[in-house]
Each structure stands twice: as C-alpha cells, then as structure tokens.
Amino acid sequence: MKKSFFLAALTALFSVGTSAAVADPDAFVSASVGNMSVEFGQSDERNEHLSLRGRVTGAYNFTPALGAQGDLLLRMDSHEGAAFAFDFSAIDGALHLFYREPENFLLGGIVQLGNSKSLIDGDELWSLNRSYVGAEAQAFFDQITLYGQLGFETLSPDYDALWDADGWFITGEVRHFLTPDFKLEAHAGLSELDLNVDDNAIALTTRNIGVGAEYKFENLPISMFGSYDYGQTSIDGDVAFDSHRVMAGLKLNLGEDSLQDRDRTGASLKPVDFNSLDRITLF
C-alpha cells in the first residue's frame, strides 16, 4: 500500500509538471544496455550478466527557487550459466524536494522506496523492500558541479522472516561540462548495513566508484551516454563479490535546452543507486 501510494504521488508530480503553466517542467526518458562481470570472493569464479536499465525523470519548479523532482528507475540483470540461470530485477521510485539558487547551490531532501527480486532457474529466491531517506546538496562553480547525498537506509524481506537490515549511505559526484552539451562525471558511494538476525548483527558494506559521459546532439532532443562502475560488497570485512559494469544508452530530453541548463535549473538530481546486485542475494 505504501509503495503504491508513493508511485501514485510520482505520477501526480509528472502530470502536474506537464500541465501547469506557472513554470516550465523538465523531463527525460533514458534506456541503456551493457554487461556486468561478477567475481565471487577469493575464487576464480566469474559470471557475466546482461544488464538493462530504464529511467523516467521529471522536475517542476513551483517558484524560481523551490521545486520537486520524481524518478522511476528500472533495473534488470540476467545470467545464463551452465549450472543455473540467475535473474535480478528492481524498481525504485524517488521523490526530491529542493531549494535552488542556480548560480550558487541546491539544498534538498530525498525519499526513495524500492523492491527487488532474485530468481534461480525461474524460482523466486528473494523479494526485498528497501527505503532511503536523506539530504542532498549541489554546489555550482562555472563548468563544475559538486553533488552529495547522505542518509539512512533499510532493507527487509517481502514476506515473514526473522531478519531485517538498517544502516546509512553516502554518495558523491563531480560533473564537468566541457561544453554546455558534453558532460563528464566521476562518482563514488558507500553503504553500511547491519543485517539483524535474532540477536546477531552481520555487517554488509558496499562500495561503488565510477565514471560516465554524456553528449547531447545539437538541435536534437537526443543524447547518448556511457558509464563504467566498479562495486564491492563485503560481509564482516571479508570481500563477498566484486562487480564491473559497462553501460551505454540513449536519452530523450524534454525540457531544458542543454545539459548544463538541466544541471542548473532542471532535473539535476539522482535516485540512490549503488550499481550492484542486491546484497542479500549472497545469502
């Protein structure tokens, strides 16, 4: 019920943004495909996954300084091995509220709810609900933008179980605009979760670092983008798996004239995403 209400609120935000005349909305739809290579612990085992991503984002400025943004993020990973077939899917909805001075900074907050499912040979292994609540900020310096998020996260199974998990996350990103329509970025994130089983706590640590680029074609609402991400998940300090993901995709832009215009006055925020398989899949 809570998740359905949240997604309905996102839909209402998009519809208000596209129908109201007091401010120009900004929106985009993107899709990408790529490969993720997963290495398990100290073994030589490596799995190759087909990765698919989709995102719908819309932002609306209620005043020149106050605004809101909604995101719908879809993820799918698939592995066809000799021993088994593994499929992972996730859907997240995020809502941001912010105050922005386009020449100086942005301050805001984020609420995000999601669900992920893992399947082995078509049989459901896990169905998990997660949530993020936090603060975010951006600082603007000519062609450079600094972006950070900090908050709390929870993870729980979508069925009766004797465990849950809670903790915190932090992310950071640097964006550099070589031209108004050519953007380079570098980002990193850290998530610390305590998996609570009876009276015991298991520490799950996820680290992510990556780079990306986006180029918008002149006089067209289309941009192309690519990214590389490295992720590592540890259990009580021991590495459980490492992942390498390479993605490429296209984005349909509806709103701001350039990528830098979007960064300063449009849909410039991101949902929380550590570019990794769900950590509880390990169990």
Backbone as CSV, one residue per row, in Angstrom:
resi,resn,N_x,N_y,N_z,CA_x,CA_y,CA_z,C_x,C_y,C_z
1,MET,0.832,-1.195,0.000,0.000,0.000,0.000,0.872,1.252,0.000
2,LYS,1.900,1.277,0.883,2.773,2.438,0.967,3.486,2.684,-0.347
3,LYS,3.969,1.610,-0.987,4.705,1.765,-2.239,3.779,2.235,-3.358
4,SER,2.533,1.717,-3.407,1.586,2.117,-4.441,1.242,3.592,-4.300
5,PHE,1.052,4.052,-3.063,0.763,5.464,-2.833,1.929,6.331,-3.271
6,PHE,3.149,5.891,-2.990,4.342,6.661,-3.339,4.476,6.790,-4.848
7,LEU,4.273,5.675,-5.585,4.361,5.725,-7.040,3.242,6.575,-7.623
8,ALA,2.054,6.546,-6.991,0.965,7.398,-7.448,1.318,8.868,-7.277
9,ALA,2.014,9.184,-6.174,2.448,10.563,-5.959,3.432,11.011,-7.026
10,LEU,4.341,10.105,-7.443,5.269,10.431,-8.524,4.523,10.710,-9.818
11,THR,3.509,9.876,-10.121,2.716,10.072,-11.340,2.009,11.414,-11.301
12,ALA,1.464,11.770,-10.127,0.796,13.059,-9.992,1.764,14.209,-10.200
13,LEU,2.998,14.065,-9.697,4.006,15.104,-9.888,4.295,15.314,-11.362
14,PHE,4.468,14.207,-12.123,4.744,14.332,-13.545,3.593,15.013,-14.267
15,SER,2.329,14.628,-13.932,1.181,15.185,-14.630,1.004,16.659,-14.309
16,VAL,1.250,17.049,-13.038,1.170,18.461,-12.686,2.234,19.254,-13.424
17,GLY,3.452,18.680,-13.490,4.545,19.378,-14.146,4.303,19.619,-15.611
18,THR,3.594,18.703,-16.280,3.375,18.851,-17.705,2.143,19.669,-18.031
19,SER,1.267,19.914,-17.046,0.029,20.627,-17.345,0.017,22.050,-16.803
20,ALA,0.763,22.322,-15.730,0.724,23.644,-15.127,1.519,24.629,-15.951
21,ALA,1.099,25.897,-15.900,1.728,26.909,-16.742,2.609,27.862,-15.947
22,VAL,2.667,27.704,-14.610,3.415,28.678,-13.817,4.917,28.468,-13.919
23,ALA,5.369,27.327,-14.431,6.803,27.083,-14.586,7.006,26.034,-15.669
24,ASP,8.181,26.105,-16.313,8.485,25.130,-17.355,9.028,23.858,-16.726
25,PRO,8.364,22.719,-16.953,8.886,21.465,-16.407,10.070,20.964,-17.222
26,ASP,10.829,20.069,-16.638,11.941,19.421,-17.325,11.807,17.926,-17.100
27,ALA,12.036,17.126,-18.152,11.868,15.682,-18.031,12.760,14.974,-19.036
28,PHE,13.034,13.694,-18.758,13.733,12.861,-19.729,13.378,11.403,-19.494
29,VAL,13.570,10.624,-20.554,13.404,9.173,-20.515,14.684,8.569,-21.067
30,SER,15.267,7.600,-20.351,16.514,7.008,-20.814,16.442,5.494,-20.759
31,ALA,17.241,4.857,-21.602,17.357,3.403,-21.620,18.797,3.059,-21.962
32,SER,19.326,2.007,-21.311,20.712,1.615,-21.552,20.854,0.108,-21.452
33,VAL,21.908,-0.394,-22.081,22.204,-1.822,-22.073,23.703,-1.992,-21.878
34,GLY,24.099,-3.095,-21.261,25.517,-3.304,-21.038,25.815,-4.669,-20.452
35,ASN,26.987,-4.776,-19.865,27.462,-6.044,-19.311,27.994,-5.812,-17.908
36,MET,27.694,-6.760,-17.011,28.252,-6.736,-15.677,28.990,-8.046,-15.423
37,SER,30.243,-7.933,-15.011,31.059,-9.088,-14.667,31.164,-9.168,-13.152
38,VAL,30.826,-10.326,-12.568,30.812,-10.505,-11.118,31.844,-11.555,-10.732
39,GLU,32.723,-11.209,-9.800,33.726,-12.126,-9.274,33.417,-12.394,-7.812
40,PHE,33.423,-13.662,-7.402,32.993,-14.053,-6.066,34.197,-14.318,-5.157
41,GLY,34.301,-13.497,-4.102,35.310,-13.704,-3.069,36.712,-13.887,-3.615
42,GLN,37.427,-14.864,-3.050,38.801,-15.141,-3.452,38.878,-16.211,-4.542
43,SER,37.742,-16.694,-5.004,37.743,-17.743,-6.020,37.969,-17.139,-7.398
44,ASP,38.199,-18.021,-8.385,38.371,-17.581,-9.762,37.047,-17.559,-10.517
45,GLU,35.941,-17.817,-9.812,34.634,-17.874,-10.475,34.205,-16.483,-10.915
46,ARG,33.726,-16.390,-12.149,33.247,-15.116,-12.691,31.982,-15.367,-13.501
47,ASN,30.958,-14.552,-13.254,29.712,-14.627,-14.005,29.523,-13.365,-14.830
48,GLU,29.081,-13.536,-16.056,28.780,-12.412,-16.930,27.260,-12.210,-16.980
49,HIS,26.831,-10.965,-16.787,25.408,-10.648,-16.745,25.065,-9.640,-17.836
50,LEU,23.942,-9.863,-18.505,23.361,-8.840,-19.369,22.617,-7.848,-18.484
51,SER,22.924,-6.553,-18.621,22.319,-5.512,-17.791,21.455,-4.594,-18.632
52,LEU,20.261,-4.306,-18.133,19.339,-3.369,-18.767,18.905,-2.339,-17.738
53,ARG,18.806,-1.094,-18.172,18.387,-0.010,-17.292,17.357,0.862,-17.996
54,GLY,16.418,1.393,-17.230,15.478,2.381,-17.728,15.191,3.405,-16.640
55,ARG,14.994,4.647,-17.037,14.710,5.702,-16.057,13.795,6.747,-16.660
56,VAL,12.799,7.162,-15.882,11.906,8.264,-16.237,12.017,9.303,-15.130
57,THR,12.327,10.535,-15.490,12.539,11.600,-14.507,11.827,12.858,-14.937
58,GLY,11.202,13.534,-13.978,10.559,14.817,-14.235,10.766,15.769,-13.080
59,ALA,10.969,17.049,-13.381,11.167,18.071,-12.353,10.234,19.243,-12.628
60,TYR,9.791,19.869,-11.536,8.874,21.003,-11.643,9.266,22.059,-10.619
61,ASN,9.429,23.302,-11.075,9.769,24.404,-10.197,8.511,25.165,-9.814
62,PHE,8.139,25.113,-8.541,6.960,25.828,-8.071,7.196,27.329,-8.045
63,THR,8.424,27.718,-7.724,8.878,29.107,-7.762,10.257,29.086,-8.406
64,PRO,10.872,30.242,-8.658,12.236,30.209,-9.199,13.238,29.469,-8.320
65,ALA,12.931,29.273,-7.026,13.881,28.629,-6.119,13.397,27.278,-5.591
66,LEU,12.096,27.077,-5.416,11.553,25.864,-4.822,11.030,24.915,-5.902
67,GLY,11.369,23.628,-5.747,10.919,22.671,-6.752,10.893,21.255,-6.233
68,ALA,10.465,20.356,-7.114,10.389,18.933,-6.795,10.799,18.132,-8.019
69,GLN,11.306,16.938,-7.773,11.691,16.019,-8.848,11.271,14.607,-8.476
70,GLY,10.798,13.862,-9.465,10.459,12.463,-9.271,11.227,11.587,-10.235
71,ASP,11.614,10.388,-9.773,12.354,9.433,-10.604,11.712,8.058,-10.491
72,LEU,11.658,7.369,-11.613,11.295,5.955,-11.650,12.454,5.213,-12.297
73,LEU,13.081,4.298,-11.545,14.282,3.598,-12.004,13.994,2.107,-12.105
74,LEU,14.294,1.517,-13.265,14.108,0.088,-13.506,15.459,-0.542,-13.811
75,ARG,15.729,-1.730,-13.225,16.988,-2.433,-13.445,16.715,-3.915,-13.668
76,MET,17.463,-4.521,-14.577,17.389,-5.955,-14.809,18.783,-6.487,-15.108
77,ASP,19.123,-7.626,-14.496,20.374,-8.321,-14.774,20.056,-9.796,-14.983
78,SER,20.688,-10.396,-15.988,20.395,-11.789,-16.324,21.685,-12.533,-16.606
79,HIS,21.792,-13.749,-16.036,22.960,-14.599,-16.248,22.498,-16.002,-16.619
80,GLU,22.986,-16.485,-17.755,22.694,-17.849,-18.203,23.963,-18.680,-18.057
81,GLY,24.052,-19.464,-16.975,25.235,-20.267,-16.736,25.010,-21.732,-17.054
82,ALA,26.104,-22.501,-17.004,25.997,-23.938,-17.266,25.223,-24.643,-16.157
83,ALA,25.344,-24.115,-14.917,24.699,-24.783,-13.781,23.315,-24.220,-13.477
84,PHE,23.099,-22.906,-13.732,21.812,-22.304,-13.381,21.644,-20.995,-14.148
85,ALA,20.396,-20.520,-14.159,20.072,-19.210,-14.729,19.675,-18.285,-13.583
86,PHE,20.294,-17.105,-13.538,20.019,-16.141,-12.475,19.440,-14.874,-13.085
87,ASP,18.348,-14.376,-12.506,17.717,-13.136,-12.954,17.482,-12.231,-11.750
88,PHE,17.786,-10.968,-11.939,17.606,-9.952,-10.901,16.843,-8.785,-11.508
89,SER,15.815,-8.310,-10.810,15.055,-7.146,-11.271,14.767,-6.233,-10.101
90,ALA,14.686,-4.940,-10.363,14.439,-3.967,-9.291,13.676,-2.779,-9.863
91,ILE,12.819,-2.203,-9.031,12.105,-0.978,-9.370,12.191,-0.042,-8.177
92,ASP,12.512,1.223,-8.435,12.618,2.228,-7.389,11.873,3.486,-7.806
93,GLY,11.242,4.116,-6.838,10.646,5.430,-7.038,11.222,6.403,-6.035
94,ALA,11.658,7.573,-6.504,12.283,8.577,-5.635,11.571,9.913,-5.792
95,LEU,11.459,10.625,-4.684,10.879,11.962,-4.680,11.855,12.908,-3.990
96,HIS,12.212,14.008,-4.685,13.121,15.020,-4.152,12.359,16.338,-3.983
97,LEU,12.610,17.038,-2.903,12.156,18.412,-2.704,13.389,19.264,-2.467
98,PHE,13.444,20.446,-3.102,14.692,21.204,-3.036,14.475,22.713,-3.080
99,TYR,15.487,23.414,-2.599,15.637,24.861,-2.755,16.904,25.085,-3.570
100,ARG,16.821,25.871,-4.649,17.979,26.040,-5.548,18.161,27.501,-5.940
101,GLU,19.406,27.939,-5.830,19.841,29.194,-6.425,20.771,28.829,-7.578
102,PRO,20.341,28.954,-8.824,21.073,28.392,-9.977,22.514,28.857,-10.123
103,GLU,22.860,29.989,-9.551,24.232,30.479,-9.663,25.114,30.011,-8.508
104,ASN,24.488,29.366,-7.508,25.261,29.071,-6.301,25.129,27.639,-5.806
105,PHE,23.916,27.204,-5.416,23.799,25.918,-4.742,22.366,25.387,-4.817
106,LEU,22.231,24.119,-4.397,20.933,23.464,-4.196,20.978,22.723,-2.876
107,LEU,19.893,22.808,-2.095,19.725,22.047,-0.865,18.389,21.323,-0.933
108,GLY,18.382,20.033,-0.567,17.135,19.303,-0.674,17.128,18.027,0.140
109,GLY,16.037,17.291,-0.018,15.883,16.007,0.652,15.331,14.983,-0.308
110,ILE,15.554,13.708,-0.012,15.125,12.615,-0.874,14.447,11.535,-0.045
111,VAL,13.349,11.000,-0.579,12.700,9.806,-0.049,12.595,8.818,-1.205
112,GLN,13.033,7.593,-0.996,13.063,6.603,-2.081,12.616,5.251,-1.548
113,LEU,11.716,4.603,-2.292,11.246,3.262,-1.960,11.497,2.347,-3.147
114,GLY,11.832,1.085,-2.872,12.109,0.150,-3.962,11.839,-1.281,-3.574
115,ASN,11.795,-2.121,-4.596,11.636,-3.564,-4.405,12.527,-4.270,-5.417
116,SER,13.151,-5.369,-4.992,13.973,-6.160,-5.907,13.654,-7.631,-5.739
117,LYS,13.820,-8.368,-6.829,13.559,-9.804,-6.830,14.744,-10.523,-7.465
118,SER,15.097,-11.672,-6.879,16.141,-12.538,-7.422,15.544,-13.907,-7.698
119,LEU,15.841,-14.463,-8.875,15.308,-15.756,-9.274,16.437,-16.677,-9.699
120,ILE,16.325,-17.948,-9.341,17.235,-19.001,-9.785,16.417,-19.998,-10.589
121,ASP,16.777,-20.153,-11.864,16.052,-21.062,-12.768,14.554,-20.794,-12.737
122,GLY,14.177,-19.520,-12.635,12.781,-19.128,-12.663,12.073,-19.170,-11.333
123,ASP,12.703,-19.716,-10.291,12.094,-19.781,-8.961,12.589,-18.609,-8.117
124,GLU,11.650,-17.930,-7.447,11.999,-16.757,-6.667,12.874,-17.119,-5.479
125,LEU,14.014,-16.438,-5.379,14.927,-16.636,-4.267,14.654,-15.628,-3.166
126,TRP,14.573,-14.337,-3.529,14.280,-13.272,-2.590,13.355,-12.257,-3.238
127,SER,12.536,-11.622,-2.419,11.815,-10.406,-2.781,12.002,-9.438,-1.628
128,LEU,12.673,-8.323,-1.896,13.117,-7.427,-0.833,12.593,-6.015,-1.031
129,ASN,12.206,-5.376,0.059,11.818,-3.971,0.054,12.941,-3.144,0.671
130,ARG,13.178,-1.965,0.119,14.214,-1.089,0.671,13.706,0.347,0.676
131,SER,14.304,1.154,1.513,13.934,2.568,1.587,15.167,3.402,1.899
132,TYR,15.150,4.622,1.403,16.206,5.599,1.671,15.542,6.918,2.058
133,VAL,16.066,7.554,3.077,15.636,8.893,3.476,16.896,9.690,3.770
134,GLY,17.037,10.851,3.119,18.276,11.582,3.337,18.233,13.007,2.844
135,ALA,19.374,13.647,2.947,19.570,15.022,2.484,20.527,15.011,1.302
136,GLU,20.422,16.033,0.461,21.317,16.150,-0.690,21.607,17.615,-0.968
137,ALA,22.742,17.856,-1.613,23.161,19.229,-1.891,24.011,19.255,-3.146
138,GLN,23.950,20.389,-3.844,24.805,20.646,-5.008,25.436,22.022,-4.861
139,ALA,26.669,22.136,-5.352,27.356,23.423,-5.401,27.798,23.668,-6.840
140,PHE,27.570,24.891,-7.346,27.817,25.218,-8.753,29.017,26.151,-8.883
141,PHE,29.970,25.763,-9.751,31.173,26.558,-9.998,31.426,26.583,-11.507
142,ASP,30.903,27.581,-12.200,31.091,27.713,-13.645,30.760,26.400,-14.354
143,GLN,31.767,25.687,-14.866,31.521,24.438,-15.600,31.553,23.193,-14.706
144,ILE,31.661,23.364,-13.403,31.772,22.224,-12.478,30.613,22.238,-11.485
145,THR,30.076,21.053,-11.234,29.043,20.862,-10.209,29.496,19.773,-9.243
146,LEU,29.379,20.042,-7.952,29.620,19.057,-6.910,28.273,18.625,-6.341
147,TYR,28.095,17.311,-6.126,26.800,16.773,-5.713,27.025,15.712,-4.646
148,GLY,26.271,15.786,-3.541,26.408,14.794,-2.485,25.071,14.415,-1.877
149,GLN,24.980,13.176,-1.387,23.801,12.672,-0.688,24.251,11.961,0.588
150,LEU,23.430,12.050,1.639,23.720,11.395,2.905,22.404,11.049,3.580
151,GLY,22.278,9.799,4.064,21.017,9.449,4.693,20.997,8.059,5.278
152,PHE,19.778,7.616,5.619,19.543,6.320,6.236,18.876,5.380,5.233
153,GLU,19.133,4.082,5.389,18.502,3.093,4.521,18.059,1.888,5.334
154,THR,17.014,1.220,4.850,16.520,-0.010,5.463,16.298,-1.045,4.371
155,LEU,16.338,-2.296,4.767,16.139,-3.417,3.849,15.398,-4.507,4.608
156,SER,14.331,-5.041,3.997,13.559,-6.083,4.671,12.924,-6.988,3.625
157,PRO,12.719,-8.272,3.963,12.103,-9.198,3.005,10.618,-8.901,2.826
158,ASP,10.115,-9.232,1.648,8.714,-9.009,1.304,7.872,-10.207,1.740
159,TYR,8.189,-10.767,2.880,7.486,-11.916,3.443,7.931,-12.042,4.901
160,ASP,7.300,-12.924,5.653,7.670,-13.107,7.058,9.055,-13.735,7.163
161,ALA,9.935,-13.069,7.901,11.291,-13.587,8.100,11.812,-13.077,9.432
162,LEU,12.877,-13.687,9.902,13.422,-13.350,11.212,14.598,-12.392,11.114
163,TRP,14.629,-11.570,10.077,15.725,-10.634,9.943,15.246,-9.356,9.266
164,ASP,16.019,-8.297,9.445,15.894,-7.061,8.693,17.255,-6.383,8.712
165,ALA,17.388,-5.280,8.007,18.676,-4.593,7.930,18.451,-3.085,7.918
166,ASP,19.353,-2.359,8.545,19.290,-0.899,8.521,20.704,-0.354,8.594
167,GLY,20.849,0.886,8.150,22.173,1.493,8.143,22.149,2.866,7.511
168,TRP,23.250,3.242,6.870,23.377,4.568,6.303,24.112,4.496,4.972
169,PHE,24.015,5.576,4.198,24.695,5.652,2.906,25.207,7.066,2.687
170,ILE,26.220,7.176,1.837,26.740,8.469,1.412,27.199,8.343,-0.038
171,THR,26.916,9.337,-0.852,27.359,9.342,-2.247,27.940,10.720,-2.588
172,GLY,28.818,10.740,-3.569,29.385,11.993,-4.048,29.633,11.944,-5.543
173,GLU,29.526,13.101,-6.194,29.700,13.163,-7.651,30.289,14.512,-8.051
174,VAL,31.169,14.471,-9.042,31.718,15.678,-9.654,31.350,15.665,-11.124
175,ARG,30.745,16.749,-11.608,30.376,16.889,-13.014,31.178,18.035,-13.631
176,HIS,31.698,17.791,-14.820,32.452,18.828,-15.534,31.882,18.948,-16.945
177,PHE,31.455,20.158,-17.306,30.878,20.408,-18.623,31.962,20.978,-19.537
178,LEU,32.459,20.139,-20.441,33.444,20.615,-21.418,32.805,21.613,-22.362
179,THR,31.547,21.372,-22.715,30.689,22.315,-23.423,29.321,22.222,-22.757
180,PRO,28.382,23.119,-23.064,27.056,23.003,-22.446,26.365,21.667,-22.723
181,ASP,26.783,20.951,-23.792,26.135,19.693,-24.136,27.079,18.495,-24.094
182,PHE,28.211,18.619,-23.416,29.143,17.499,-23.262,29.590,17.455,-21.806
183,LYS,29.146,16.424,-21.099,29.374,16.321,-19.660,30.212,15.093,-19.337
184,LEU,31.215,15.277,-18.466,31.973,14.187,-17.867,31.651,14.135,-16.375
185,GLU,31.639,12.948,-15.795,31.356,12.850,-14.369,32.154,11.721,-13.728
186,ALA,32.410,11.862,-12.439,33.007,10.810,-11.614,32.202,10.743,-10.333
187,HIS,31.923,9.518,-9.864,31.075,9.374,-8.692,31.554,8.225,-7.817
188,ALA,31.145,8.273,-6.550,31.508,7.233,-5.583,30.415,7.147,-4.535
189,GLY,30.308,5.968,-3.902,29.304,5.786,-2.869,29.741,4.737,-1.862
190,LEU,29.177,4.842,-0.659,29.449,3.892,0.412,28.153,3.616,1.153
191,SER,27.847,2.329,1.360,26.666,1.913,2.109,27.095,0.954,3.214
192,GLU,26.623,1.213,4.437,26.907,0.353,5.581,25.580,-0.131,6.162
193,LEU,25.343,-1.451,6.093,24.117,-2.044,6.610,24.443,-3.051,7.702
194,ASP,23.616,-3.090,8.748,23.673,-4.130,9.764,22.507,-5.079,9.537
195,LEU,22.817,-6.327,9.170,21.802,-7.355,8.989,21.510,-7.975,10.354
196,ASN,20.300,-7.761,10.848,19.943,-8.182,12.199,19.221,-9.520,12.152
197,VAL,19.875,-10.575,12.650,19.314,-11.925,12.695,19.293,-12.361,14.152
198,ASP,18.065,-12.481,14.727,17.935,-12.759,16.166,18.718,-11.699,16.933
199,ASP,19.697,-12.096,17.724,20.482,-11.131,18.491,21.844,-10.864,17.858
200,ASN,22.037,-11.330,16.644,23.321,-11.162,15.962,23.210,-10.103,14.874
201,ALA,24.317,-9.437,14.595,24.380,-8.423,13.540,25.520,-8.761,12.589
202,ILE,25.204,-8.785,11.303,26.195,-9.028,10.257,26.391,-7.727,9.489
203,ALA,27.629,-7.290,9.353,27.934,-6.022,8.683,28.058,-6.235,7.173
204,LEU,27.236,-5.520,6.410,27.293,-5.543,4.950,27.779,-4.180,4.465
205,THR,28.907,-4.156,3.802,29.492,-2.914,3.300,29.553,-2.950,1.780
206,THR,28.996,-1.939,1.137,29.029,-1.847,-0.320,29.711,-0.550,-0.726
207,ARG,30.706,-0.670,-1.597,31.425,0.490,-2.126,31.217,0.546,-3.629
208,ASN,31.126,1.761,-4.135,30.948,1.935,-5.574,31.754,3.139,-6.040
209,ILE,32.415,2.999,-7.190,33.122,4.111,-7.810,32.959,3.979,-9.310
210,GLY,32.779,5.104,-9.987,32.545,5.015,-11.419,32.768,6.335,-12.138
211,VAL,32.737,6.257,-13.457,32.868,7.428,-14.327,31.811,7.335,-15.422
212,GLY,31.480,8.477,-16.006,30.493,8.500,-17.074,30.657,9.717,-17.955
213,ALA,29.980,9.691,-19.091,29.990,10.812,-20.030,28.656,10.857,-20.745
214,GLU,28.245,12.069,-21.111,27.001,12.251,-21.865,27.191,13.365,-22.880
215,TYR,26.674,13.125,-24.094,26.748,14.132,-25.164,25.372,14.310,-25.784
216,LYS,24.891,15.542,-25.845,23.598,15.858,-26.462,23.829,16.396,-27.865
217,PHE,23.114,15.822,-28.838,23.259,16.237,-30.224,22.664,17.628,-30.431
218,GLU,23.369,18.435,-31.227,22.945,19.805,-31.480,21.596,19.833,-32.188
219,ASN,20.698,20.669,-31.669,19.360,20.881,-32.247,18.487,19.628,-32.235
220,LEU,18.852,18.642,-31.425,18.048,17.432,-31.291,17.797,17.168,-29.799
221,PRO,16.645,16.560,-29.460,16.361,16.270,-28.046,16.959,14.938,-27.582
222,ILE,17.964,14.441,-28.304,18.551,13.134,-28.026,19.982,13.296,-27.510
223,SER,20.318,12.555,-26.487,21.705,12.496,-26.033,22.111,11.034,-25.886
224,MET,23.403,10.780,-26.001,23.937,9.440,-25.781,24.862,9.490,-24.574
225,PHE,24.940,8.370,-23.849,25.741,8.358,-22.631,26.356,6.980,-22.423
226,GLY,27.389,6.946,-21.621,28.041,5.696,-21.271,28.642,5.799,-19.882
227,SER,28.884,4.640,-19.258,29.419,4.661,-17.900,30.165,3.369,-17.593
228,TYR,31.078,3.466,-16.646,31.741,2.296,-16.068,31.635,2.402,-14.551
229,ASP,31.266,1.294,-13.887,31.170,1.270,-12.434,31.837,0.030,-11.869
230,TYR,32.577,0.243,-10.795,33.137,-0.859,-10.026,32.450,-0.897,-8.674
231,GLY,31.962,-2.083,-8.261,31.321,-2.230,-6.969,31.932,-3.377,-6.191
232,GLN,31.927,-3.242,-4.869,32.452,-4.300,-3.996,31.558,-4.411,-2.770
233,THR,31.165,-5.637,-2.447,30.369,-5.901,-1.247,31.145,-6.825,-0.320
234,SER,31.220,-6.438,0.960,31.926,-7.222,1.973,30.964,-7.637,3.073
235,ILE,31.223,-8.815,3.654,30.459,-9.324,4.779,31.405,-9.440,5.970
236,ASP,31.134,-8.642,7.016,32.007,-8.615,8.198,33.471,-8.421,7.809
237,GLY,33.709,-7.572,6.805,35.063,-7.225,6.402,35.676,-8.113,5.344
238,ASP,35.059,-9.265,5.044,35.579,-10.170,4.017,34.860,-9.916,2.697
239,VAL,35.615,-9.780,1.610,35.025,-9.477,0.302,34.156,-10.643,-0.160
240,ALA,32.904,-10.356,-0.465,31.972,-11.377,-0.950,31.933,-11.402,-2.467
241,PHE,31.868,-10.234,-3.098,31.984,-10.200,-4.553,32.377,-8.815,-5.030
242,ASP,32.992,-8.780,-6.199,33.322,-7.553,-6.917,32.545,-7.557,-8.229
243,SER,32.158,-6.380,-8.685,31.437,-6.291,-9.951,31.991,-5.158,-10.797
244,HIS,31.986,-5.379,-12.110,32.387,-4.379,-13.098,31.243,-4.252,-14.102
245,ARG,30.714,-3.032,-14.240,29.577,-2.826,-15.127,29.910,-1.745,-16.162
246,VAL,29.665,-2.058,-17.434,29.829,-1.104,-18.526,28.472,-0.945,-19.199
247,MET,28.016,0.309,-19.333,26.695,0.585,-19.897,26.792,1.655,-20.975
248,ALA,25.863,1.590,-21.949,25.722,2.618,-22.977,24.248,2.772,-23.283
249,GLY,23.814,4.018,-23.542,22.393,4.211,-23.772,22.066,5.526,-24.444
250,LEU,20.765,5.745,-24.610,20.219,6.951,-25.230,19.207,7.586,-24.294
251,LYS,19.083,8.905,-24.410,18.167,9.656,-23.554,17.338,10.608,-24.412
252,LEU,16.031,10.607,-24.199,15.124,11.553,-24.843,14.881,12.695,-23.873
253,ASN,15.305,13.900,-24.245,15.238,15.060,-23.371,14.024,15.916,-23.704
254,LEU,13.244,16.233,-22.694,12.027,17.027,-22.857,12.080,18.191,-21.878
255,GLY,12.547,19.341,-22.348,12.608,20.468,-21.426,13.768,21.384,-21.704
256,GLU,14.787,21.342,-20.862,15.886,22.310,-20.929,16.660,22.207,-22.245
257,ASP,17.243,23.347,-22.673,17.921,23.409,-23.969,19.219,22.623,-23.991
258,SER,19.986,22.653,-22.923,21.287,21.985,-22.892,21.427,21.156,-21.619
259,LEU,22.451,20.304,-21.597,22.714,19.508,-20.409,23.096,20.386,-19.222
260,GLN,23.827,21.453,-19.482,24.217,22.342,-18.390,23.020,23.137,-17.880
261,ASP,22.091,23.515,-18.774,20.858,24.160,-18.323,20.087,23.243,-17.378
262,ARG,20.009,21.955,-17.731,19.317,21.000,-16.856,20.010,20.922,-15.495
263,ASP,21.322,20.922,-15.508,22.085,20.802,-14.271,21.811,21.967,-13.329
264,ARG,21.553,23.139,-13.862,21.401,24.322,-13.019,19.948,24.699,-12.754
265,THR,19.015,24.298,-13.624,17.622,24.741,-13.442,16.589,23.633,-13.621
266,GLY,17.014,22.405,-13.981,16.057,21.351,-14.283,16.210,20.118,-13.416
267,ALA,16.039,18.956,-14.060,16.063,17.663,-13.354,17.504,17.201,-13.168
268,SER,18.165,17.745,-12.157,19.611,17.520,-11.971,19.929,16.497,-10.886
269,LEU,18.916,15.987,-10.183,19.151,15.089,-9.058,19.049,13.630,-9.489
270,LYS,19.503,12.720,-8.614,19.556,11.300,-8.948,18.924,10.458,-7.852
271,PRO,18.334,9.317,-8.222,17.971,8.338,-7.194,19.224,7.667,-6.645
272,VAL,19.122,7.100,-5.452,20.238,6.351,-4.867,20.377,5.036,-5.629
273,ASP,21.606,4.730,-6.065,21.840,3.523,-6.864,23.306,3.152,-6.740
274,PHE,23.564,1.970,-6.151,24.938,1.547,-5.944,25.454,0.620,-7.048
275,ASN,24.680,0.470,-8.153,25.146,-0.276,-9.325,25.629,-1.678,-8.977
276,SER,24.941,-2.327,-8.059,25.368,-3.648,-7.605,24.166,-4.556,-7.510
277,LEU,24.407,-5.879,-7.593,23.352,-6.821,-7.301,22.919,-6.670,-5.852
278,ASP,21.681,-7.048,-5.568,21.196,-6.919,-4.207,22.087,-7.705,-3.253
279,ARG,22.510,-7.049,-2.186,23.493,-7.653,-1.290,22.974,-8.914,-0.617
280,ILE,21.680,-8.981,-0.348,21.152,-10.135,0.364,21.070,-11.360,-0.543
281,THR,21.238,-11.182,-1.849,21.327,-12.336,-2.762,22.431,-13.286,-2.308
282,LEU,23.436,-12.756,-1.629,24.565,-13.575,-1.199,24.156,-14.662,-0.209
283,PHE,23.028,-14.470,0.456,22.618,-15.407,1.477,21.599,-16.394,0.941
